[in-house]
Amino acid sequence: MEITALGHAGLRISGTETTGLVDPWLSTSGAFLGSWHQLPANDHLATDAVLQPDWVVVSHDHQDHLDLGVLARIPAGTPVYVPTYPSKRLVRLITSQTRLRVVEVEPWTTVELDDAGSWLTFVREYSPMCHDAAVLLSVDGVSVLDCNDARLTAAQTLRAEQLVGQPIDVMTVQTSGASWHPICYEYPEEVMLRVSAQKRRAKLHAVQTLLRATAPRVVVPFAGPPCFLDPSLAGLNRWLQPPGIFPTQDQTATWLRERLPDQPIVTLLPGDILVPRERLTLEDPHWQDFSFGRLREYLRDYAHARAVDLSRVYTKYQEPDDTLGERFAAHFAHLGELSQYFLREIDMTVRFEVDGPAGGRWDVALRPSGVRVDLHGRSSSVQYRFRLASRWLAAVIDGRIGWEDLLLSFRFSATRDPDVYNDYLIGLLKHADRAALAAVEEYDSNRDVDTTIVVQSEHGGYELNRYCPHAGEDLSENGVVVGRAIRCLGHNYEFDLETGECVNGRCAPLSTRRLEPVTTAGV
């Protein structure tokens, strides 16, 4: 079996009797309003030979994993396997814009790929707030655990290992962030650097912990980082370097090798081939002159080469007419009808400062009693503020893209007061789906609050719930005590050890009690 890197999170899996593509993103138009581009470019792989697979896997609906233009070139009727999610948005997008046959697969349910015993299944994140899933494949008896954007636990990777009946042969891991925080927030420089460094360390540490517990035969860092070629966003390329949240593959490999010296790690550029059992890497000669150490020159030439594609983004998303405000109000009125639970958890006023034609200052009060939109922006108390251009907002209001596509485009700025993340606000916007929101409410209402762990801090020992109230991360694996708080490395939520209250996000409290004296080792 051979694995060909397609760039970013894309893979081509070639066995003796079956060949498939996983999350191929090969277009030259970028993702998320033309903001993200593959690093390095990979369009030389978008050939008819590559796009004739027996099957395709799409892990989730982020545009750097779901390339509808590429999928539309694949022969009609080819099965595309997707995880079963509460929302059917991923299924709708694929069926409406391609001729592929969508097959939804439940977590841990295996699907046969050929007559030789090859199969795949999905490993979904626990919390339905996050529609992300890893894919586990066994082709010619060689196993691949492709984590893409999913944050897995050690228990899940152990179950994957048990399912294949041996250590995982190849495990792909993502350490590059996919978040607009803190880089889109109007923080002072020193705060921006401090928060970025913290998030970078947390992501790398979480992957290190998972790899130590899993010990695959080979690790491949991938799934980013993106680069930014639009001149208006080029400044974001600074975050490709420390302490940025977008570490490149070589930075990740160096960091992991220092801490896991016995773990084999391979970096692959688009077109490179890995033969897992032989631990053989065949390098694509296309990259003989490429180096991550010369990114400045590479990105300059890359932006020039994509200039026409970037100009088409602005042509595609025209400036709106004067009805944008009315349509904005109707849009939020619809969102307010989807989940009383989410309105109760949000309970704030959000201001949108919309620049450009048909723009204005618009306040949206999302309260337990309902949603009220003020197109004059007269609220005296605003907890969140987003500033963005009217052309990008119109794309969301018209249904051409989703809110998360806009947020991941980084084509906005934001502030919040107090500086506390509200996952329910972002969840309402990104899902905008009754079934998906109901699944989150059910998950929140049925958390395991009985299983506990004991941690040590400089202030004493504490018994607390083992699972993070936000997304169910196992704090015995991904919890770090910091002063008087425990930080969950999954999403960087911090909880006061004394009170259990979340100190940096809108989240249910963590059940905790102080122990005296401490008799159990800490996390």
N, C-alpha and C positions, 0 to 999 in steps of 0.2 A: 504494500500500500504506500502511496505517496501523497504528501500534503503540499500543495502549491499555495504560497501566500499570495493573495490577491490585493493586498494593501488594506490599510485600516483594519477592520475586523473581518475581511473577506477571506474565505478559504475555498480551495478546490480539493476535494477528497477523491482520489482515484484508486479504485480497487481492481481486482482481476475481472469482476463481473459487473461493477457499478461505478458510476462517477456522479458526484453531486457538487453543488455550490452552496456555501453557507454565507449569508449576509453579504452578497457581492455589491459593493458601492464603487462603480467604475465611471460614472458620468463626469463630464468636464464642467457642469453647471453649478457644482457645489451643492451644499445642503443648507437648510435653514435660511431661506432667502439669500442664497448665494454667499453666506458668511463662511461656512466651513469648507475647507478643501483638503484632499488627501495629502499626507506628508510621508514620503515623497509622492509625486504624481504616479498614477497607475493606469492611465487610459490606454497605454500600449497593450494592455491585457484584454481589452474589450473587443475581442475578435470573435468571428463566427465559430471558430473551433472551440473556444472556451464556453461560448453561450449555447452549447448543445448538450446539456446535462441530462442524466436520467431523472434527476429530482433536484429540488431546491429547498433550502431551509431559510426562513426569515424569523429571527428571534423576537423582534418587537418592532414598533412602528416608527422609531426614530429614523430620520431621513438618511443618516449615515450608515444605517443597516438595511433600510428599505429603499432601494433605488428602483422606482417604478419604471423609469426609462429603460433601464437594463432588463428588468423582468419582462417588459413588453417585447423584447427581441427574442425571448426564449420561445421555442415552438409551442403552439397551442396544445393544451391537454397535459403538459408536463406537470406532475404533482408538486405543489409547494406546501411543505409542512410548516405549520405554525402552532405555537402553544395555544391552548384554550385559555382565554382571558374573560373576565366578566364583561368587558366592552368588546363589541364586534367591529370596532373601528379598523383594526388591521385587516380583517377579512373583507370589509367593504372596500377599502382602498385597493386591495389586490384584485378583487373580482371586477371592480368598475374600470380599471385601467390596464388590465392584462388579459390574456386568454388562458392563463394557467388554471389548473384545478386545485383549489384550496382544500387542504385536509387539516382539520384541527386535531391536535393530539393532547390528551390529558397528561398531566405530570406523571412520570414514571411508567407510562404505558408505552411499550415498545412497538415499533412499526418496522416490518421487514422491508429491506431495500433490494434484495436479490434472492436467488435460490441457494446461495452459498452460506446463508446464516448471518449476513450483515443486517444491522438494524440501527435505529436511533430512538431517542426519547428526549424529553425536556425536563429540566429541573428548575422550577419556578421559584422566585423569591417568595418568602412567607407572606409578607404583607401585600394585600391587593392594592395598596396605594401606589406600589411600584409595579408596572407591567413590564417586567424584565425576566428573562429566563435563559439559563445555560442550555446547551444542547450536548448530549452524550451520544457518541457514535461508536459502533464497533464494526469495522470493515476489514475483512480478511483476518479477523481475530485481533486486530490492532485497535486499541481504544483511544478516543480523543474526547476530552472534556473541554469543550469550548465555552469559556465563562462569559465571553463578550461583556455586556454591561451589568450582568447579574452579580449581586453580592451574595455569595454562597456561604454557608456555615460548614464547619468541619464535619458535622453530622451528615450533611448532604453529600459531601465528597466521599465520606466513608461508605455511604449507601451506594454511591456510584461505583466505587471500587468493588463492593460486594456483588453488584449486578454484573460487572464484567468478569468477576472471578479472579482478578489479579490486580497488581498495581496499575494505575492509569499510565498508559504509554506516553501520551502528550497532553499537556494541560496549558491552554492559552489563558493569559491573565491580562487584565486591563488595569493600569495604574494612572492613566491620564484622566483628569477630572472631566465631567460633562455638566458643569454647573456655572451659573451666572453669578454666583456668590463666591468671592467678594468682588470680582473684577468689574461688575456692572454697577456697583454701589458707590455712592459719592463719599467715600471715606478719605480721611487724610492719608498721605502716603505711608506714614509709619504704621497705621492700622492695616492698610491694604497689605503691606509686606508681612506683618505679623500673622494675620489671618490666613494668608496664602501659604506661608510656611507651615502653619499648623495643619491645614487641610492636606497639604502635600505629604507631610510625615504620617498623618493618620491613614491615608490611603495606602501608602507604601507599607506601613506597619501591618495593616489588616491583611494585605496580600502575603506578606512574609509569614504571618501567623498561620494563614490557611495553607500555604505551601509546606511549612514545617509539619503540619498535622497530616497532610496528604502524601507528601514525598513522591510525586510522579516521576517517571523515568526521565522525562524531558519537559522543561518549561519554556514557553514561547511568550514573551511580552508582546502585546499587540493592541489593537483597538484604539489607536490614537498615537500621538496627539493630532488634532486638526491643526491646520495653519490658516492664516487669514490674509487673503490677497486683495480684498477691496481696500483701496487707500484709506477709506474712512475707518477701517478696523485694523489696519496694519500694526498699530501700536500694541494690539493684544499679543503679537508674536513675542513680546518681552517675557510672557509667562511660559514660554518654552524652556527658559533657563531657570535655575534655582533663584528664588524660592517659589517659582511659578507652579501652578496647579496642573500644567501640561508637560510632565517629564517625557522626553523622547525615549524610544526603545533602548538606546544605548545607555542613557542615564539610569533607567530602571534596571537593566541587566547589571550594571556596575554596582548599584546599591544592593541588589539581592545577592550578588556573588560575595560581597564583603560580609554578609550576615548568614548566608547559607552556602558555605564554601563547598559542601559535598553535593549540592544540587546542580545537575547539568542544566544549563540555560543556553538557548539558541535564539539569536535575533535574525529575523527574516525580512528582506525587502520585497516589494512586489515582484513576483516572478521567481523568487527563490524556491527551491524544492527541498523538503525534508523527507528523508526515508527513515521512519521512526525506529524500527528494530535495529537497523544498521547504524543509526545515529550519524547518517550521512547527509550533508547539506550540499546541494548543487546550486551555485550562485548564478543568478541571471546576469549575463554580461552587460546588460543595459545599464547597470549601476557601477561599472568599474571605476568611474571617476567621481562617484557620489560620496560625500562624507557629512555626517551630522555636525562635524566641527566647522563646516563652511556654510552654515545655513543662511547667513545674511545675503551672500551672493546668489545662492540657490533661490531664495524667496524673491529676490528682485527679478530674476529672469522668469521665474514661475508666474509672477503677477503679470508680467508683460505678455506672456504666452496666453493667459486666460482673460486678457482685457476685454475681448469681444464677448466672451461668455458673461462676464460681469456686467457689461452694459445691457445685455439682454434681460438681466434681472430687473433693472430699473424700468425697462420698457414693458416687461410683463406685469409689474405691479404699479399701475398708474395712480396718480394722485386722485383722491375721491371727489365726489360732488358734494353739494351742500347738505345732503340728507344724512351724512355720516353720523351726526349727533343723534338724530332720531333713531337710526338703526342701532347705534350703540346702546341707547336706552332700552330698546326692545330686546336686544341680545341679553342684557343683564336681567331683564324681567324674566326671560326664559330660564336663565341659569338659576334664578331664585326659586323656581318651581320644582327643581330637581331633587333637593334634599334638605329637609328641615334640620336634620342632624348637622350637616355641614354649616348651615347658617348659624346654628347655635355655637359651633366651635370657632367660627370665624369672628363674628360679633365685633366688627370694626368698620371704619370708613376708609375707603381707598380713593385716592385722587389720581386722575389721569391728566397729565399736562400734554396735550396733543399739539405738536408743532406742524405748520404747513397748512395748505388749503383745507377748509372745512374743520379746522381744529378748534381748540378751546381748552378751558379748564373744567373738567367734569368730575364730580364726586359721586361715588357709589357707596351707599350705606348698606352693608350686608349684616343684617341684624336678625335675631331669632324671630322677630315679628314679620320679617320680609325684606325685600330689596327696594330701595328708593334711589333714584338717579336724579341728581341736580346738575343740569347742564350749564349752570352759572357758577359752579364751584364755590359755594358760599359757606361750606362747613367750617366751623371754628376748631374742630378737632379731627385731625387726619392721622391715621397710624401708618399707612403705607402710601408712598407716592411713586408713580411710574411716569417717566418722561420719554416720549417716543414720537416719531414722525407719523403723520396721518396716513401715508401710503401703506405703511406696514400694519397699522391698526386696521385699516380697511380690509386687508387680506384676511384677517381673522374674522371680522364681523361678517364678511361676505361668505365665509366658510371655505375659502381656498386653502387655508392652512389652519392648524390648531394653535391654541395659546402656547403650548409647550414648544412648538416650532418657532414661534416668535421669541420666546424667552431664550431658547438656545441659540438664536441668531445673534444675541448680544447687541442688537440694534435698539437699545434703550438704556436708560439709567434709572436708578432707584434709590430711595431712602426709606427708612422705617423708624418710627419713634413710638414706643421704645424699640431698641435694636434687637428685636426678638422675631425669629422666623415663625411664620404661621403656615404649617404644612397643609392645613385644610383650605386656606385660600388658594394656594398653588394647586392643590388636588382638585378643587372645584373647577378651576380654569382649565387644567390640562386634561381632565377626563370629560367634563361636560356631558356626562352619560349617567342616566338614572341607575342602570344596573351596576355600573362600576362603583358609584358612590354608595349604593346599598351594600355592596360587598365589603367596603371599608367599614361601614357602620357595624355590620355583623362581626367582622374581625375584631374591631375595638371592643365590642360587647362581650366577646368570648375569649379574652386573653387568659393565658395561664398565669394566675396570680399566686399559686400555691408552691411552685418550685422555687427554692431560694438558694442563694450562695452567701458566703461570708467573705468580706473584704477587709483589709487592713489599711488604715490611713494614719497619718501622724497624729490624728486626734482620737484614735481608738478604732475598735472593730465595729463593723456594721453587718447586720443580716439584711439582705435585700432580695427583691424578686430577680430571678435569673435572667428574665427576658426583658429587653428594652420596651417600654410602652409605646414607642413610636412605630417601629417596623419589625419587632420581634427578634432583633439580633440577640445572640447568646452572649451575655455580659461576662460569662466565665471564660469566653474565648476572646471577645472583642471589647472588653471593658478595661479602662485604664483609670486608676485613681489619680486625680490631680488636685492637690490641696484638700479642700473640703467637699469635693465633687467627684463623681465618677463620670467619665466621658465614654460614650459609645462610639467606637471607631467606624461603625457602619455609616452614620450620617452626622457625626460630631455633635450629637445632642449631649448636654451635660445636666446632671441631676445632683442637687444638693443632698449630701449624705445624711444630713440631720433631718431635713423636712421632706425629702423626696421630690420637691418641686423642680420642674425643668427650668433652668436659669437662662437658656438662650433660644428657646423655641416654644411654640404653643403646642403643648403635649400633655397627656394625662400624667399625673405624678407617678413616681416609682415608689413602690411599697418598701419602706426601710425602717429599721429600728436599731438603736445603738446597743452594743453588747459590752458588758463589763463583768469580768475581765475578758480580753480577747484570748481565745484558745485555739483558733483555727487560722491557718496561713491565708494570706490575702491573695487577690488576683494578681 
